[in-house]
Amino acid sequence: MAAGASQDAAPAIRLDHVSKWFFKAGARIAAIDDVNVDVPAGAFVTLIGPSGCGKSTLFNCIAGFIAPERGAVIYRGKPVAGPNVGIGYMTQKDTLLPWRSVLANVMLPLNLQRLSKAEARERATAAIARVGLNGFAGHMPAELSGGMQKRTALARMLAFNPDTLLMDEPFGNVDVQLKLQLQRELLTLWEGERKTVVFVTHDLEEAIALSDRVIVLSRRPGRVKADITVDLPRPRDPVQIRFERAFQDIHKQLWSLCDIATDTEDEHG
């Protein structure tokens, strides 16, 4: 639980016995099965698990893009029954519009909120500064490095200013040095704002370095296999924290949970 979050407060997100399946070529394919997770307001929670275990399906349920077949998604005390306007969603794939400048891309969700042009520009400019892109507001995405494009996408989400951030492998396609830089920037922003963050990654070290909790999902259909508390001090540097003995102990525990050689679960549920 994040510092300052009350144990008695209702969770920001509650996944209550959530199951979801799809049909392909007439066959029912279970994506997630009976998932129960509470995410307190202001917490940083990471989901890990093998490819195809339903992490993105869970995100789409939380965002209200799809509905579960069974169970319910509760957001701040209310069932999610459509697109969740309190959520900001950042994906691994860049979704910047190539014909719009950095500023115009960051302003896009504000335009959709029908803010005045002056207010939208002010909020977008402030978000661009927060991610270290001063001087690049007029650049087009093709003129930016991959890391700067990631920062632009992050600025767009921050300008929108949602209560909750869903981040689906946002740093998955960048080099190690840039990933560490983006992790530091994200932690600095999160520690200042204390927004609720649900993060997906395949990188166990990234999961530990950033999170209050790491939730391990099983092979498809995705079920909660373990919910690990990351009891490491904050504020936290994502590089230096790796040398802590407690970090190494959690890393070993997560490797054990992810080792398919020791996984006796039925892959097909």
N, C-alpha and C positions, 0 to 999 in steps of 0.2 A: 504494500500500500504506500502511496506517495505520502511524503511528509505533509502533515496538516489535514489529510483526509480523515473524516470521522468514520469509525467502524460502524456506527449506528445509522449513518446516512444511507439512503437508497442508492444503489449503484447507478452510475451513468448509463451503463449497458448491462442488460441481463439477457442471456441466452438460456431460455427455459425449455429444456427437452427438445431442442431444435433438430429436426430431421429434414433432409431434402433429397429428392431423387429426380432423375431425368429419364426420358425414354429415347433410345437410339436403336433404329432398325427393329422396332417392336419389343426390344428388351428393356427392362427397368434397370437402371444403373443408380445405385445408392451412392450419393456423394458424401453426405454427413449423416450421422446417426446418433440421436439422443445426446446432443451436446449441451452441457450445462456449464456456463461460465458467467461470473459476475465481475465487472470491471468498475472499480470505484472511480468517482470523479477525481480528475487530476492524476490518475495512475498512468504509468507507462508499461503496457503489457505487450509481450511479443508472442506470436504463434510460430512454431516450427513444426516441421513434419515432412514426409517424403512428397515428391511431386505427385499431384493428383489426389491428395488426401482431403481436399475440400476447403483449403484456406481461403481461396478467392470466392468460393461459394458462400462461406460465412460472411466475408466482407460484403458481398452483394446483398445478403439478407439484412445485415446491419444498416447498409445504405438505403434499403428499401427498394432496390432494383428488382429483386425477386422475393417471393414469399415462401416460407417453409411449408412443407407438406404437413408436418406435425410440429407442435410446440409453438412458441411465440418469441419474438424479439421485442424486448421492452427497452425503450430509450427514454431516460429521465422520467420514468414512471408511467409512460404511455406506450401502448402497442404500436409498433411500426406497421403502417398499413399503406405505404406508398413512399415515394422519394423522400428521404430524410434530410430536410433542409438544415438541420443542425450539424451535419457531417461534412467534412472536407476530405476528399479522396485523392490520394496521390499514388499513381501506378508506376511500375517499373518502366513501362514504355512511355517515351516522351509524347505528350499530347499537345505540345505548343502548336499554334497555327502558324505555318511558315510565312504567310503573307502579312502577319501582324508583327509590329515591333515588340520589344520586351515590355515596354510600358503598355501597349495596347493588349498584349496577352494577359498581363497582370490585371488590367482593368476589366477584362471580359466578364467575370462573375459579378462584378460591381455594376456593370451595365445591365446585366440581367436582373439585378435587384432594383433597377430603375433609380439608382442614386443620381444626383445631379452630376454633370460632367466635372465640375470643380471638385466636389467631394470625392468622386471616384479617382480622379487624378491625384488628389492629396493622399488618399489611403494607399494607392498603388505605389506612389513615389516613396512613401515611408517604408512599405514592405520591401521594395527594391533595395533601399539603403540597409535594412536590417540583415539582408543576406549578402551584403558586400558587393553589390553591383552598381554602385554609384558611377555615373559616367557612361553606362551602357543602356540607358532607357530607350534610346533611339535605334539601337542595333536590332537587326533581324536575327531570328534563330540560327540561320545558316552561317552567320558571322561569329557565333559563339562557340566556345569549346563545349565538350560534353558536360563538364562540371558546371559551367555557367548556365547551360540549359536546365540542369537539375535545379540550380538555385532559382532560376526564373520560375520553374514549376512550383517550387516551395514558396516563393514570394506570392505567387497567384493564390495559393491556398491560404497563406497568412493574411493577405489583403481581404479575402472573403471573411476571415475572422470567425471560423466555426468554433463551436464548443469542443468538438471532438475531431481528431485527425485519424483517418485510416490510411496507412502507408504500406502498400503492397510491394515489397522488394524495391524501394525507391532508389537504392544505391547499388543495385545488383550488377550494373554493366559499366562500372567505373574502376579505374586502377586503385591499388591499395592506398597510395598516398592521398588521392582525392577522396576515397571513401572515409578515411580517418578524419580528413578536414571537414567533410560534410557531417559526419557523426558529431564532431565537436560543436559545429554550428547548430545542429539540431538540439543537442543537449543544452546548450546555452539558451536557446530560444525557449525550450520547454521549461527549464528551471526558472526562467523569468515569468512565463505565462501560466504554467501549471495547467495546461489543457490536457484533456484525456487523450491518450495516444494508444492506438492498437496498431501494431507493427508486424509485418511478415518478413521473414528472412530465412535463407538456408544457411547462413553464416552463424555458427554457434557462438563464436567470440563476439560478434556484433550483438547478438541477442542478449548475452550476459552484460556486456559493457553498457548497454543503453537502458536496460529494463528494471522494473520493480519485480516483475514476475515473468516466467517463461512457461508457456503452456505447450506441451508436446502432444501432437495429434498422431493417431495411429495411421496405418495404411488404410486405403479406401475400403469401406466407408469410414470417413474420419470420425474418430471418437476421442475424447480427452483421455490420454494415456497417463499424463502426469501434469501437475501444476506446481512448479518449482519457484519458491521465493528467492529472490536475489538480494541477500542481506549484505549489501556492500555500501560503504558510505557515499553520501552526496554532499556537495557537488562532486562530480566524478569525471575524471579525464579518461576517455575511452582507450588511450594508449597505456598510461601508467597503471590503470586498474588491472591490466592483464598480468602484472607481476605479483599481485596479491595472492597469498595462499588460498584464501576463500574463493577467489575467482577460479583458480585451477581446480579446486574441489568441485565446484559447480560444473565446470567444463567436463570433468571426468564423468560426473553423474549424467549429464546430457548425452555424452558420447555413448554411454552404456544404454540409455533409453533409445537411442537412434540406431544402434547396431543391429542390423537385420539378422545377423548370425545368432543373436540371442533373443530375437523376437518370435514368440510362439503363437502370436495372434493369427487367426484365420484371415488371410488377405481379403477374402470375399465376404466377410461378415457372417 
